[in-house]
Amino acid sequence: MLRLTAGRVGSLLTRRATAALSTSSARMASHGHEVSETVDMSQPLYWDRLDTPLPDRPFKDIVSAADKSLKQKEKGPWSQLTKEEKIALYRLMFCQTYAEMKKPSSEWKTVMGGIFIFLGFTGLVVWWQSIYGKSIILFLVFFRLQTKPDTMTRHGTKSRAVNKINSGSVAFKLHTR
């Protein structure tokens, strides 16, 4: 018993020392508090959507020196720009093209896999019921017939109890159900 307690104390001290020497963000993440980036929703946001051709802001806000020179070259005649420069200018404004946004995803494979797993499990349950279902039903019916209440007959209906009431000279018979 003493060894178990000493082992637990040693483990606790080791974990505490590791947590004390680690960075604060790692400590926060280790305790289940995720450190996430906050987004200012009052500022214009960028998103690629088919129904919104021009987002509120460009894809890249911070441009490098090469991008700045390309932006200056953009102000001149576009016939002097090469195809690669036009693509680079497009990528400064947008993350994806329409063709990239319309590209089909592989999500259908996951959906179909889930459907087939569900159908397979259902098939196993139906197969199991076809083999063992009748014996379970017979057992339950037999058990139910053995433990029926006194007012129930073998066929599941209440037995008729006849009560006689004497009211002076006339006898009445009441049938209760």
C-alpha positions as CSV (number, residue, x, y, z in Angstrom):
1,M,0.0,0.0,0.0
2,L,2.9,2.3,0.8
3,R,4.5,1.7,-2.6
4,L,1.3,2.5,-4.4
5,T,1.0,5.8,-2.5
6,A,4.6,6.7,-3.1
7,G,4.3,6.0,-6.8
8,R,1.3,8.2,-7.0
9,V,3.0,11.0,-5.2
10,G,6.1,10.7,-7.4
11,S,3.9,10.8,-10.5
12,L,2.1,13.8,-9.3
13,L,5.3,15.7,-8.5
14,T,6.7,14.8,-11.9
15,R,3.6,16.1,-13.7
16,R,3.7,19.3,-11.6
17,A,7.4,19.9,-12.4
18,T,6.8,19.3,-16.1
19,A,3.9,21.7,-16.1
20,A,5.8,24.4,-14.2
21,L,8.7,24.3,-16.6
22,S,6.6,24.3,-19.8
23,T,5.3,27.3,-21.6
24,S,2.0,28.9,-20.6
25,S,0.2,28.0,-23.9
26,A,1.2,24.4,-23.5
27,R,0.0,24.5,-19.9
28,M,-3.3,26.0,-21.1
29,A,-3.7,23.3,-23.8
30,S,-2.9,20.5,-21.4
31,H,-5.7,21.6,-19.1
32,G,-8.3,21.5,-21.8
33,H,-8.4,25.2,-22.4
34,E,-7.7,25.7,-26.1
35,V,-5.9,28.9,-27.0
36,S,-7.6,30.1,-30.2
37,E,-7.2,33.1,-32.3
38,T,-10.0,35.7,-31.9
39,V,-11.4,37.3,-35.1
40,D,-12.7,40.8,-35.2
41,M,-16.0,40.5,-36.9
42,S,-16.3,44.3,-37.4
43,Q,-13.5,44.2,-40.0
44,P,-14.1,43.1,-43.6
45,L,-13.5,39.4,-44.1
46,Y,-12.2,37.3,-47.0
47,W,-13.9,34.1,-48.1
48,D,-14.2,32.2,-51.4
49,R,-17.8,31.7,-52.4
50,L,-19.4,31.1,-55.7
51,D,-22.3,33.4,-55.0
52,T,-20.0,36.3,-53.9
53,P,-17.6,37.0,-56.7
54,L,-15.9,40.0,-55.0
55,P,-15.0,39.5,-51.3
56,D,-14.9,42.4,-48.9
57,R,-11.1,42.5,-48.8
58,P,-8.2,41.0,-50.9
59,F,-6.8,37.6,-50.0
60,K,-3.3,38.9,-49.2
61,D,-3.3,42.1,-47.1
62,I,0.4,42.1,-46.4
63,V,2.4,42.2,-49.6
64,S,6.1,41.7,-50.2
65,A,8.4,43.9,-52.1
66,A,8.0,41.8,-55.2
67,D,4.3,42.0,-54.9
68,K,4.5,45.8,-54.5
69,S,6.5,46.2,-57.7
70,L,4.0,43.9,-59.4
71,K,1.1,46.1,-58.2
72,Q,2.9,49.2,-59.6
73,K,3.3,47.4,-62.9
74,E,-0.4,46.6,-62.8
75,K,-1.2,50.3,-63.1
76,G,0.4,50.4,-66.6
77,P,-0.8,48.7,-69.7
78,W,-1.8,45.0,-69.2
79,S,-0.4,44.0,-72.6
80,Q,3.1,44.3,-71.1
81,L,2.3,41.8,-68.3
82,T,3.2,38.2,-68.8
83,K,0.8,35.4,-68.1
84,E,2.6,34.5,-64.8
85,E,2.4,38.1,-63.6
86,K,-1.3,38.2,-64.3
87,I,-1.8,34.9,-62.4
88,A,0.3,36.3,-59.5
89,L,-1.9,39.5,-59.5
90,Y,-5.0,37.3,-59.4
91,R,-3.6,35.3,-56.5
92,L,-3.0,38.5,-54.6
93,M,-6.7,39.2,-54.7
94,F,-8.2,35.7,-54.6
95,C,-7.2,32.4,-53.0
96,Q,-9.1,30.1,-55.4
97,T,-10.4,30.3,-59.0
98,Y,-14.0,29.4,-59.8
99,A,-12.8,26.1,-61.3
100,E,-11.0,25.3,-58.0
101,M,-14.1,26.2,-56.0
102,K,-16.4,24.0,-58.2
103,K,-14.0,21.0,-58.0
104,P,-15.9,18.1,-56.5
105,S,-14.8,16.8,-53.2
106,S,-14.4,13.3,-52.0
107,E,-17.0,13.7,-49.3
108,W,-19.4,11.3,-51.1
109,K,-17.1,8.5,-50.3
110,T,-17.4,9.1,-46.6
111,V,-21.2,9.4,-46.8
112,M,-21.5,6.2,-48.9
113,G,-19.2,4.4,-46.4
114,G,-21.4,5.4,-43.5
115,I,-24.5,4.2,-45.4
116,F,-23.0,0.9,-46.2
117,I,-21.8,0.4,-42.6
118,F,-25.4,1.1,-41.4
119,L,-26.9,-1.2,-43.9
120,G,-24.4,-4.0,-43.0
121,F,-25.2,-3.6,-39.3
122,T,-28.9,-3.7,-40.1
123,G,-28.4,-6.8,-42.2
124,L,-26.5,-8.5,-39.3
125,V,-29.4,-7.7,-36.9
126,V,-32.0,-9.1,-39.4
127,W,-29.9,-12.2,-39.9
128,W,-29.5,-12.7,-36.1
129,Q,-33.2,-12.2,-35.6
130,S,-34.0,-14.8,-38.3
131,I,-31.9,-17.4,-36.5
132,Y,-32.5,-16.6,-32.9
133,G,-35.6,-14.4,-33.0
134,K,-38.2,-17.1,-33.0
135,S,-36.7,-18.9,-30.0
136,I,-36.5,-15.6,-28.0
137,I,-40.2,-14.9,-28.9
138,L,-41.2,-18.4,-27.9
139,F,-39.3,-18.0,-24.6
140,L,-40.9,-14.7,-23.9
141,V,-44.4,-16.0,-24.7
142,F,-43.9,-19.0,-22.5
143,F,-42.5,-16.9,-19.7
144,R,-45.4,-14.5,-20.0
145,L,-48.0,-17.3,-19.9
146,Q,-46.3,-18.7,-16.7
147,T,-46.5,-15.4,-14.9
148,K,-49.9,-14.1,-15.8
149,P,-52.1,-12.3,-13.3
150,D,-55.0,-14.1,-11.6
151,T,-57.6,-12.1,-13.6
152,M,-56.2,-13.2,-16.9
153,T,-57.0,-16.4,-18.7
154,R,-54.8,-18.3,-21.1
155,H,-56.1,-16.3,-24.1
156,G,-55.4,-12.9,-22.6
157,T,-58.9,-11.8,-21.8
158,K,-60.3,-11.2,-18.3
159,S,-62.4,-13.9,-16.8
160,R,-66.0,-13.0,-16.1
161,A,-66.7,-12.6,-12.5
162,V,-70.4,-12.9,-11.6
163,N,-71.5,-10.8,-8.7
164,K,-74.9,-11.4,-7.2
165,I,-76.6,-8.5,-5.5
166,N,-79.7,-9.1,-3.5
167,S,-82.1,-6.2,-3.5
168,G,-85.1,-7.3,-1.5
169,S,-86.9,-10.0,-3.5
170,V,-85.1,-9.5,-6.8
171,A,-81.6,-10.9,-7.4
172,F,-79.4,-9.0,-10.0
173,K,-76.5,-10.5,-11.7
174,L,-73.7,-8.1,-12.7
175,H,-71.1,-9.2,-15.3
176,T,-67.9,-7.4,-14.8
177,R,-65.2,-7.3,-17.4
